Amino acid sequence: MDFAELYDRYFDKVYNYVRYHVRLAAEADDVTGRIFEAALRGYETYDQARGPAQGWLFGIARNAVADWARGRNRRGEVSLDDAPEPADRDPRPPDALERKEERARLLDAIAGLDERSRDIIALKFSSGMNNREIAGLTGLGESNVGIIIFRAVKRMQADLEGGKI
Amino acid sequence: MNEVEQAELFNRELDALLQGGGSPSFSGDQGALRLAASMAALDFSGESRVKAGLRARLVPAGEGFAAGLRALLANNYARAAFAAAAIAVALLPLARRQPAPPPAVVAHIAAPAPLGAAVPPQEAMSARLPASLRAAGSTGPLFASLPMGELRGEPIKAPVMELNSGRNTEGQGGTAIIFETDSGTFALERREVKPEQIFELRTL
């Protein structure tokens, strides 16, 4: 697989993974760009025999997201994740707006999770990796990953149904 | 059913859902699986504004470097040249460590004359040159010290500043001597000063 194929196959997944952590689209673009720049730098030395490219790429993505979070905390920025979305003047049809609101509610629920649960949920729903692959990437046990996913989804369900979000 | 069993059942049904294997049976917690199905349908990639631009920037760079390296190593002449260059670079530190013999001119440089010695005539200086340089009509060795004449101090012919008058004065908590010259009036003060009298204070 050459770099172009890697990019085409995984860009959407990586971007979705980043969006689970980085709420603003512009910032997510920035972080995703840094991930693929790092992937390009390391691609010549990447050994395919050591594992699938997916795990390697999402390892880079996890580091980039952690760097972004550290940088934001260091700068003491107020998280825009907590700010309300600007008033929507989107002329799109009502069902599209409803979908957008639904997505915003889901992201709010994800943002309410602790950092580790959010990362596992992001990997599960965006990367296409199974629990064993996620366990290999995160260093957790496979059954532990399953329980974290279960608890996280239940927590989100409670938040959404309980009117917290 | 305990939590571990619930989690196993949930994850089995979730994997079936994510793999697109038809509608899940929802035998476990239906509300949680419905939420998981909503999350599985989430796709933000359409909101990215850099996808195409980033690809246009990165992919040619990746292909250019990889293709260039492959082409270089595929060419036998280029490979041999690359190997020769690598060997030359590896041997460069050894070549630098060989001490070079001192040039003949340096070996014949005369000791510098002591300060205050009389300047020798030109013929005497030429006689101290190596024969090879004398034949070439050279006037002197390179980087040789030339004897200088004796250093002498000369008195200042005119005073730099003439004092017209001077007086002691007191004021502002100290004493001072006022010098008046043709060039101007100068005060040599001795008094206590506060930092703000020396430095300019500015409030931001």
Chai-1 contact restraints between the chains, C-beta under 6 A:
chainA,res_idxA,chainB,res_idxB,connection_type,confidence,min_distance_angstrom,max_distance_angstrom,comment,restraint_id
A,F3,B,G62,contact,1.0,0.0,6.0,A-B,restraint_1
A,A4,B,V59,contact,1.0,0.0,6.0,A-B,restraint_2
A,Y7,B,R55,contact,1.0,0.0,6.0,A-B,restraint_3
A,F11,B,K51,contact,1.0,0.0,6.0,A-B,restraint_4
A,D12,B,S45,contact,1.0,0.0,6.0,A-B,restraint_5
A,Y15,B,S45,contact,1.0,0.0,6.0,A-B,restraint_6
A,Y15,B,S48,contact,1.0,0.0,6.0,A-B,restraint_7
A,N16,B,F44,contact,1.0,0.0,6.0,A-B,restraint_8
A,R19,B,F44,contact,1.0,0.0,6.0,A-B,restraint_9
A,A25,B,E47,contact,1.0,0.0,6.0,A-B,restraint_10
A,D29,B,S48,contact,1.0,0.0,6.0,A-B,restraint_11
A,D29,B,R49,contact,1.0,0.0,6.0,A-B,restraint_12
A,D29,B,V50,contact,1.0,0.0,6.0,A-B,restraint_13
A,G33,B,V50,contact,1.0,0.0,6.0,A-B,restraint_14
A,G33,B,L54,contact,1.0,0.0,6.0,A-B,restraint_15
A,F36,B,L58,contact,1.0,0.0,6.0,A-B,restraint_16
A,L40,B,L58,contact,1.0,0.0,6.0,A-B,restraint_17
A,L40,B,G62,contact,1.0,0.0,6.0,A-B,restraint_18
A,F125,B,M39,contact,1.0,0.0,6.0,A-B,restraint_19
A,F125,B,A40,contact,1.0,0.0,6.0,A-B,restraint_20
A,G146,B,A7,contact,1.0,0.0,6.0,A-B,restraint_21
A,G146,B,N11,contact,1.0,0.0,6.0,A-B,restraint_22
A,I147,B,A7,contact,1.0,0.0,6.0,A-B,restraint_23
A,F150,B,A7,contact,1.0,0.0,6.0,A-B,restraint_24
A,F150,B,F10,contact,1.0,0.0,6.0,A-B,restraint_25
A,V153,B,A32,contact,1.0,0.0,6.0,A-B,restraint_26
A,V153,B,L35,contact,1.0,0.0,6.0,A-B,restraint_27
A,V153,B,A36,contact,1.0,0.0,6.0,A-B,restraint_28
A,K154,B,A32,contact,1.0,0.0,6.0,A-B,restraint_29
A,Q157,B,G31,contact,1.0,0.0,6.0,A-B,restraint_30
A,Q157,B,A32,contact,1.0,0.0,6.0,A-B,restraint_31
A,Q157,B,L35,contact,1.0,0.0,6.0,A-B,restraint_32
